[in-house]
Structures are given as C-alpha cells and as structure tokens.
Amino acid sequence: MFDIRALVRLMLTTAHSNHQIGRLTGRSATTVARYRQIILDHDFDAARLDQSTDADLVRLFRAGQSTQASNKVQPDWHGVALKVKAGHHLVDLHGLYEAEVGTDRAMSYRAFCRGHHAHAAVSHPIMIQRHHPGGAMMTDYAGYRPKGDDGTGGEAVFELFVAVLPASDYTFACVVRSQKTADWLEANERALRFFGGVPETIVSDNLKAAVSRPKGRAGPAVINPAFEAFCDHHGTLAKPAAVYSPTHKAKVEIGVKLVQRLLRLALNDRPRLRLGAMNGLLAELVERLNHKPLRRAKGETRFSLYETLDLPALRPLRQDAFAFHEVRRDLMLGSDYHLVHDQCRYSAPHTLIGRKLDLRANTHAVEIWHDGRAVALHARLFQPGGLSTDPAHMPPTHLARRAEVEEDFLLWSRLQGAGVQAVAQAEADRPFYGAAKAGLYRAFRELHRRVGARRLEAACDRAVRSGRPRMDHVRNILNRGLEFTDPADFVTPDIIAETNENVRGADYFTGA
C-alpha cells in the first residue's frame, strides 16, 4: 500500500499540479485529483492530517475500495482458534463458516487464514522475560540422542544434557548414558562445577529423575527425593517448569537447539565415539559457542556476560561433590522394626515402631533417618532376602532370646552392665572360635546364676580396672570375695633400699 499521508501532505503544502504529485508518488493524475476533491469536500487541512491515524486516512480516502471488505461477516475468531487447537483444519472450518453465512457474505479462504493468524498473534502475545543474574539454572535433555560406541564395539544411544544461565546465556552441555536418576544428578553436578557456583533455583523439565509427581489437581509438584537431597546438599531449590510449558524455560530450549545442531554436524563425518571422547568433542563445541560474538550485544560473548553478570551473583559451591544415594520418604516402621529396600530388610530402633522414617541407600551403605537425624546404619546387602539386624535396635526380650538360641555371649552382655560388656568384648577378641566361645557363653551365664548380676558386674568392673579383663580373673575375684574392693589397695609400692655398708652393690662382681 502506498503512503497516503505523504501524498496528502504534498497536496496541502505545495503548489504542484496533479501530474507532478502523481510522478513523485507513483500514482496517476486521476487518483491525485480524486484525493484533492476529498480534501475540499471535508475541509481537510495540515493540522487534521497530523491528528489522523493511518487507519483514519484509509477510511476517508479509500472508503469506496474498502466497502466490499466491510460487507463480509467476521467469524468467531475465538471459536475458530479453539477448533484449530483441537485438531481441525482451516479448510474445513472455512467451509463451515461459508455454509453458515452464505457465499456472498463470506470471506475468501485467504482472508480467512489471514484473519485467524492475526487473531492468534493478538491473543497470545509474547512477554520478554527478565532474568536476574544468578537466579536460575535452566536444564533439559535434547530430543536428539547421539549414537556412540558402548565400549565393546557395539552401538549405544546416549542422552544430551544442556544447562543454561539465562541472564548471560552461558551454556554447558554433556553426554550421559541415560535419563535415570544417577545420570541426571551427575549431569547437574558437572553443570554446577562448570559454572563455578550455585544458582538460587534449578528449573527442569518434569522427567521422573527430577519430579515424582508434577503439579496438578492433586497438589503441588513432588520433587524426586534424590534430586531434593542433591539440591539440599548444594543449597539450592528445585523448581520444575509447568507441564507442557516449554516457555517457562525458553532459554535452555534455545540452548538445546544450538548445541544439538552443532553436535549433529560434528558427528556426521566421524566414526562412533565412546562416551568420554564424545564429551571431549562436545566441550570444544560449547567452548566455541560461549566465545562467539553475540548479535544482541555487540562486543560481548556469552562468556564475557557470564563473567560480568552471573559469576559474581552465584553462591559459593561446596568442595565435596554430592554422593548419589537413593532416597525413600515416609516409610512406616512395622512391628518387626525392619524396613524393606531392594528385597532386603534393615533394622531400626524398636522404639520407633509406628513412626514414618526415611531411607537413604548407596552402593555401600543404607541409612535410616528420623526427624532429620540418622538412627541406623547398615552395610548394603545385595542378596535378595538378606537381613541386617543391629542388636542395639532389639528390645531386651528379643535380645535375650537371640543370645540364648545362638549362645552368643556378646549379645547377652548387652543386657548387662558396662563391666560385663567390656570383659565379654575382650574375650571375644581372643583368637578362638566355635565351641570354645559357646562354652565361654555358658560359663558367663553360670556365673550370673550363681553369684547374681550385682556381684558379677562388680567383679568384671574390678577386672577391667586392674587391667586384666579375662574370664579366669573374674572367677578368681569372685572366689576370693574381692569384687567390691579397689585394686589399688593391693598394689605393693616400689620401695628403694637404702644404701649401707652391708649392701655389696653392682661393683662387687666386677672386681673393682
């Protein structure tokens, strides 16, 4: 469309003829004459020209040409948009619209499409997000899954992980074996180490490794316990994006697009790479991307903006990396005071029966937590049906029954005082096994029945204080009735003889 405002301004401010103005604006002299007549009919002047919008000028000077378009019936654009979103095609919707209003009053298909696109643009405006430095780290897996060598010559499909600091667009990427929790946490750990600090939040997708249950009608999002423990370790907060809302993490979506394009092109002319080699190649590509000049900020790169904006705002990063462990929350402790994990059973203090406990397990150990503190620690069992019971978790009746059945005097000593426990432990450390230790258990039990718990505890305590915590010494103390005496009273003091003329001395035998 030509510039109506410029043509009218020439007619109002110059004395050019219609032919001269037509040559300057590319219009015919007849068109210029028609516009001049409209000016005269409506007393149009320069002041009114300045106050008029382009739409006002079109309605005034091109009213006859817009009459045909104004007679067309406008469809319900909102309803059309809903049907398009539901899967209907614009051709079918235009046919229904044409049948409803009639062919004469219906818009053409081309005008119908233009109207729909214009309504969609107005209905869904795009808001420019403001990202403050150090506020978030946006993460995502790419749809492109690079293929590589599994280490044995076979083919393996890897996952491409990308993280972006949105304030500077500083980008990190790595390749991991899967989207499982262990690989997800490893990728996030490497991203934090790469950025050299911790953001306030980590914005992720709703994959199972990060979110156990997304936000919905059931309530707020439930973070994966392992990922929540990772965030607690580094002092940050998990903030998953809304379901089916990639705009909530638009910066990393753009980063994924750029990184996967670079990696795809780099792998086209290469043989299959192993995981380490592919990560080395990817690190070079990301380095070039971060140091590439930006169009939106002349003279700046992602790295320079990172040093200026994000790096000073990031929180300090802990030196110790997060040790991955599985986390299970709110496990009810049953009457057998054992929790089941990976088909194995682990004990907890029997006083916590009926309480909800947390379980944390790694490849070496299983921890049981209650009220924010560890209450049990077990070595990890891998044989299905395995059982790990700490005697300290057993009630006294269970402990006595187990000690009697197994003839284990260490277990039995836990029911006694500190002196009996010390002697029992010293005897257990002696190098004999089997029937000998079972006999020792029976000897302890016999002494306990014969002299009572009070005298046995006193005798064991005296044996420990005298430095000889042995069974035969305890029996000797009891036989002599010395259990309530102090060993210091029976120590012969060191007496140095006075030198006199009757003492020969050491020189006597040397002949001196």
Secondary structure, 3 states (H helix, E strand, C coil): CCCHHHHHHHHHHCCCCHHHHHHHHCCCHHHHHHHHHHHHHCCCCHHHHHHCCHHHHHHHHCHHHHHHHHCCCCCCHHHHHHHHHHCCCHHHHHHHHHHHHCCCCCCCHHHHHHHHHHHHHHHCCCCCCCCCCCCEEEEEECCCCCEEECCCCCEEECEEEEEEECCCCEEEEEEECCCCHHHHHHHHHHHHHHHCCECCEEECCCCCCCEEECCECCECCEECHHHHHHHHHHCCEECCCCCCCHHHHHHHHHHHHHHHHHHHHHHHCCCCCCHHHHHHHHHHHHHHHHCCECCCCCCCEHHHHHHHHHHHHCECCCCCCCCCCEEEEEEECCCCCEEEECCEEEECCHHHCCCEEEEEECCCEEEEEECCEEEEEEECCCCCCCEECCHHHCCHHHHHHHHHHHCCHHHHHCCCCHHHHHHHHHHHCCCCCCHHHHHHHHHHHHHHHHHHHHHHHHHHHHHHHCCCCCHHHHHHHHHHCCCCCCHHHHCCCCCCCCCCCCCCCHHHHHCC
